Amino acid sequence: MERPAWAPRSIDVTVPSVSRMYDYYLGGSHNFEVDREAARRAMEFMPGLPKVMQANRAFMRRAVRFAVAEGVTQFLDIGSGIPTFGNVHEVAQAADPEARVMYVDHDPVAVAHSKVVLEGNDRADILAADLRKPQEILGSDEVGRLIDLNRPVALLLVAILHFVEEADDPYGAVAELREALAPGSMLVLTHATYEGIPLPPERAEGAVDVYRDMRNPLIMRTRDEIARFFEGYDMVEPGLVPMPRWRPDTVPEDEDPYAFSGLAGVGRTA
């Protein structure tokens, strides 16, 4: 496979990537044929996957605007992915030009493309790091330069925790991050679940198997399991709900049925 000019030399272009598949679902161009092939296999079982990703992004934008309106203007977006239209820094800085955004991802394409997109923006940056190692994030020079942990921060964990297996202690990582944040901080979260998918579970399981075959298992947690991530936070109304039902801009009933495949919520520390 020919390597595009934008692809870092260090990546294996023959292995599909979750970040690049997400980019493909959203209509982006920073993906390879191996990513598109894997995404198309998943869509054979769940043809509405692009609608799920669009609903995920729409929720994220509403939550960012909500955070700014509530006076939280620092954002730590872990698992930020490959930049597409309507990124966190665009939404936050449109609402408040002084807003600061720290992106974190371990995908080399996501990091490389983010650096290009953020060039010249001294209030936004990207860090190559992994959610499973919170102290590497919190103790980094990049976070230290941009984010004041003594002031409230909106921690974004959008469509990432369902790629963290139990063996890697996702609850411990989320708790460790929470403990480092100032009172008044927020957790903005989305997570995959079988609840709400307009398909029989055994059909949706076929899409889950595609990710398992890539050795990036998609962990479909229950509502109660997802709610555990908000321990130590007070839930913001309307609580943990399908993505289109969290403070919608439009009538949720007009949304594609697949948009309801996943739960979203925002919590705030006292």
For each residue, the residues with C-beta under 8 A, 3 or more apart:
1: 13 14 32 33 34
2:
3: 7 9 13
4: 7 32
5:
6: 30 109 112 113 116
7: 3 4 11 13 32 109 112
8: 11 108 109 112
9: 3
10: 108
11: 7 8 17 108 109
12: 15
13: 1 3 7 32 34
14: 1 34
15: 12 34 214
16: 20 21 32 34 35 37 38 39 214
17: 11 20 21 31 35 107 109
18: 21 22 107 163 211 214 216
19: 22 23 81 82 105 107 109 110
20: 16 17 23 24 30 31 32 35 82 107 109
21: 16 17 18 24 25 31 35 38 39 42
22: 18 19 25 26 53 81 82 159
23: 19 20 26 28 29 30 31 35 81 82 84
24: 20 21 27 28 31 35 36 39
25: 21 22 39 49 50 52 53
26: 22 23 50 53 54 57 84
27: 24 50 84
28: 23 24 31 82 84
29: 23
30: 6 20 23 82 109 113
31: 17 20 21 23 24 28 35 36 39
32: 1 4 7 13 16 20 35 36
33: 1 36 37
34: 1 13 14 15 16 37 38
35: 16 17 20 21 23 24 31 32 38 39
36: 24 31 32 33 39 40
37: 16 33 34 40 41
38: 16 21 34 35 41 42 210 214
39: 16 21 24 25 31 35 36 42 43 49
40: 36 37 43 44
41: 37 38 44 45 210
42: 21 38 39 45 46 49 206 207 210 211
43: 39 40 46 47 49 50 207
44: 40 41 47 206
45: 41 42 199 203 204 205 206 207 210
46: 42 43 49 52 197 199 203 204 206 207 258 261
47: 43 44 258
48: 51 52 198 256 257 258 259 261
49: 25 39 42 43 46 52 53 207 258
50: 25 26 27 43 53 54
51: 48 54 55 256 258 259
52: 25 46 48 49 55 56 258 259 261 262
53: 22 25 26 49 50 56 57 159
54: 26 50 51 57 58 259
55: 51 52 58 59 243 244 255 256 258 259 260 261 262
56: 52 53 59 60 158 159 190 243 262 264
57: 26 53 54 60 61 84 86
58: 54 55 61 62 243 244 249
59: 55 56 62 63 158 190 243 244 246 264
60: 56 57 63 64 88 156 158 188 190
61: 57 58 64 65 86 91
62: 58 59 65 66 246 247 248 249
63: 59 60 66 67 154 156 188 246 264 266
64: 60 61 67 68 75 88 91 92 95 154 156 188
65: 61 62 68 69 91 95
66: 62 63 69 70 236 247 266
67: 63 64 70 72 73 75 92 154 186 188 266
68: 64 65 71 72 73 92 95 96 99
69: 65 66 95
70: 66 67 186 268
71: 68 152 184
72: 67 68 75 152 153 154 184 185 186
73: 67 68 92 96 98 99 100
74: 99 100 102 147 148 151 152 153 154
75: 64 67 72 88 89 92 99 100 101 102 153 154 156
76: 102 104 137 143 147 153 154 155 156 177
77: 80 88 101 102 103 104 156 158
78: 104 105 131 137 155 156 157 160 177
79: 104 105 131 157 158 159 160 163
80: 77 83 87 88 103 104 105 110 114 126 156
81: 19 22 23 84 105 107 110 159
82: 19 20 22 23 28 30 107 109 110 113 114
83: 80 87 110 113 114 117
84: 23 26 27 28 57 81 87
85: 90
86: 57 61 90 91
87: 80 83 84 90 91 117
88: 60 64 75 77 80 91 92 101 103 156
89: 75 92 93 99 101 103 118 121 123 124
90: 85 86 87 93 94
91: 61 64 65 86 87 88 94 95
92: 64 67 68 73 75 88 89 95 96 99 101
93: 89 90 96 97 99 101 123 124
94: 90 91
95: 64 65 68 69 91 92 99
96: 68 73 92 93 99
97: 93
98: 73 123
99: 68 73 74 75 89 92 93 95 96 123
100: 73 74 75 123 124 146 147
101: 75 77 88 89 92 93 123 124 125 146
102: 74 75 76 77 124 125 126 127 142 143 146 147
103: 77 80 88 89 114 118 124 125 126 127
104: 76 77 78 79 80 126 127 128 129 131 137
105: 19 78 79 80 81 110 111 114 126 128 129
106: 111 128 129 130
107: 17 18 19 20 81 82 110 111
108: 8 10 11 111 112 128
109: 6 7 8 11 17 19 20 30 82 112 113
110: 19 80 81 82 83 105 107 113 114 126
111: 105 106 107 108 114 115 126 128
112: 6 7 8 108 109 115 116
113: 6 30 82 83 109 110 116 117
114: 80 82 83 103 105 110 111 117 118 126
115: 111 112 118 119 126
116: 6 112 113 119
117: 83 87 113 114
118: 89 103 114 115 121 124 125 126
119: 115 116
120:
121: 89 118 124
122:
123: 89 93 98 99 100 101 146
124: 89 93 100 101 102 103 118 121 146
125: 101 102 103 118 142 145 146
126: 80 102 103 104 105 110 111 114 115 118 142
127: 102 103 104 137 140 142 143
128: 104 105 106 108 111
129: 104 105 106 133 136 137 140
130: 106 133 136
131: 78 79 104 134 137 157 160 161 164 170 173
132: 164 168 169 170 173
133: 129 130 136 137
134: 131 137 138 173 176 177 180
135: 138 139 176
136: 129 130 133 139 140
137: 76 78 104 127 129 131 133 134 140 143 177
138: 134 135 143 149 177 180
139: 135 136 143 144
140: 127 129 136 137 143 144
141: 144 145
142: 102 125 126 127 145 146
143: 76 102 127 137 138 139 140 146 147 149
144: 139 140 141 147
145: 125 141 142
146: 100 101 102 123 124 125 142 143
147: 74 76 100 102 143 144 153
148: 74 151
149: 138 143 153 180 181 182
150: 182
151: 74 148 182
152: 71 72 74 181 182 183 184 185 186
153: 72 74 75 76 147 149 181 182 185 186
154: 63 64 67 72 74 75 76 185 186 188
155: 76 78 177 178 181 185 186 187 188
156: 60 63 64 75 76 77 78 80 88 188 189
157: 78 79 131 160 161 174 187 188 189 190 229
158: 56 59 60 77 79 188 189 190
159: 22 53 56 79 81 162 190 191 192 262
160: 78 79 131 157 163 164
161: 131 157 164 170 174 189 191 219 221 229
162: 159 191 192 218 219 220 221
163: 18 79 160 211 216 217 218 219
164: 131 132 160 161 168 170 173 219
165: 168 170 217 219
166: 169 170 219
167:
168: 132 164 165 173
169: 132 166 172 173
170: 131 132 161 164 165 166 173 174 229
171: 174 175 228 229 231
172: 169 175 176
173: 131 132 134 164 168 169 170 176 177
174: 157 161 170 171 177 178 187 229
175: 171 172 178 179 231 232
176: 134 135 172 173 179 180
177: 76 78 134 137 138 155 173 174 180 181
178: 155 174 175 181 185 187 232 233 269
179: 175 176
180: 134 138 149 176 177
181: 149 152 153 155 177 178 185 269
182: 149 150 151 152 153 185
183: 152 269 270
184: 71 72 152 268 269
185: 72 152 153 154 155 178 181 182 268 269
186: 67 70 72 152 153 154 155 233 236 266 267 268 269
187: 155 157 174 178 229 230 233 266 267 268
188: 60 63 64 67 154 155 156 157 158 266
189: 156 157 158 161 226 229 230 264 265 266 267
190: 56 59 60 157 158 159 243 262 263 264
191: 159 161 162 221 226 229 262 263 264
192: 159 162 218 219 220 221 261 262
193: 196 220 221 222 223 226 261 262 263
194: 197 201 204 220
195: 222 223 263
196: 193 242 260 261 262 263
197: 46 194 201 204 258 261
198: 48 257 258 260 261
199: 45 46 203 204
200: 203 204
201: 194 197 204 205
202: 205 206
203: 45 46 199 200 206
204: 45 46 194 197 199 200 201 207 208 220
205: 45 201 202 208 209
206: 42 44 45 46 202 203 209 210
207: 42 43 45 46 49 204 210 211 218
208: 204 205 211 212 217 218 220
209: 205 206 212 213
210: 38 41 42 45 206 207 213 214
211: 18 42 163 207 208 214 216 217 218
212: 208 209 215 216 217 218
213: 209 210
214: 15 16 18 38 210 211
215: 212
216: 18 163 211 212
217: 163 165 208 211 212
218: 162 163 192 207 208 211 212
219: 161 162 163 164 165 166 192
220: 162 192 193 194 204 208
221: 161 162 191 192 193 225 226
222: 193 195 225 226
223: 193 195 226 227 240 263
224: 227 228
225: 221 222 228
226: 189 191 193 221 222 223 229 240 263 265
227: 223 224 230 240 265
228: 171 224 225 231
229: 157 161 170 171 174 187 189 191 226
230: 187 189 227 233 235 240 265 267
231: 171 175 228
232: 175 178 269
233: 178 186 187 230 267 268 269
234: 267 268 269 270
235: 230 239 240 265 266 267
236: 66 186 239 265 266 267 268
237:
238: 241 245 246 247
239: 235 236 265
240: 223 226 227 230 235 263 264 265
241: 238 245 246 263 264 265
242: 196 245 246 252 259 260 261 262 263 264
243: 55 56 58 59 190 246 259 260 262 263 264
244: 55 58 59 248 252 255 259 260
245: 238 241 242 248 252 260
246: 59 62 63 238 241 242 243 264 265 266
247: 62 66 238
248: 62 244 245 251 252
249: 58 62
250: 254 255
251: 248 254
252: 242 244 245 248 255
253:
254: 250 251
255: 55 244 250 252 259 260
256: 48 51 55 259
257: 48 198 260
258: 46 47 48 49 51 52 55 197 198 261
259: 48 51 52 54 55 242 243 244 255 256
260: 55 196 198 242 243 244 245 255 257
261: 46 48 52 55 192 193 196 197 198 242 258
262: 52 55 56 159 190 191 192 193 196 242 243
263: 190 191 193 195 196 223 226 240 241 242 243
264: 56 59 63 189 190 191 240 241 242 243 246
265: 189 226 227 230 235 236 239 240 241 246
266: 63 66 67 186 187 188 189 235 236 246
267: 186 187 189 230 233 234 235 236
268: 70 184 185 186 187 233 234 236
269: 178 181 183 184 185 186 232 233 234
270: 183 234
